[in-house]
Amino acid sequence: YLARSFSFGINYGDLYASIGPTAKYAPYVYYGTRRMAPNKYMDRIAKHAQPDINRHFQQANEQIVREIAKI
């Protein structure tokens, strides 16, 4: 359920975007409890996704520069 609960949000006002789990117990898994060790799954996800994120930013930057060059 935790893996399927991921959702994203985007605001254009201040260019805010986020992605994360919506399962109510997600923080307990991530941070752990007295009885359960932390599972830093978000860190592993972010590290794995970093190349794709960088590629998307680079593409967006190139498109912005092309559009500015037309002016």
N, C-alpha and C positions, 0 to 999 in steps of 0.2 A: 504494500500500500504506500509506503514511504516513497519509493521510486516513482510510482504512478502519480503521486500528489504534486509533482513539480509544476509550477505555473510561473508566468511572467507578467510583469506590469511595465507599462511605458507611459511616461508623461512628457508632453512636448514643451510644457511651460518652462522648465529649467533643464530640459534634456535628461531626465531621470529614467533609468531603466533598472529592473531587478529581475532576478530569477531565483527561485528557491522552493522548498517544500511547503505545502500547506497543511500537512498532517500535524495535528495538535501535539503529538509526542516527539516531533522532530528535534526540538532543542534538547530533550532528555537523551536521545540517541547521540547527538553531536557532542554535548557537554558531559554526558555521563551522569550518574547518580552515585549515591553512597554504595549501592550494590552492583553497579554496572560501570565498566570502564568507558571513557569517551571513545566515540567512533567519529573521527574527523573526516567524514565522507565529503563534506563541501570543499575541503582543501584539496582532496584528490580530484574532485570534479573540476575545480578551477584550474588546477595544474594541467589536466588533460585537455581542457578547452582553450587554453591560452593561445596556441597557434592559430586556431580558427578565429578567435577574438581579434588577434593582431591583424589577420588577413582582412577581416571585415572593416576594421578601422582604417587600414591602408587603402582599401577600395573606396571607402567613403571620402577619405581625404583627397584622393586622386580625382574623384568626381567633383568635389567642391572646387578644387583648383581649376579643373576644366571649365566649370561654369563661370568662375570669376574671370578666366582668361577671355571669355566671350564678350564680356562687358566692355 
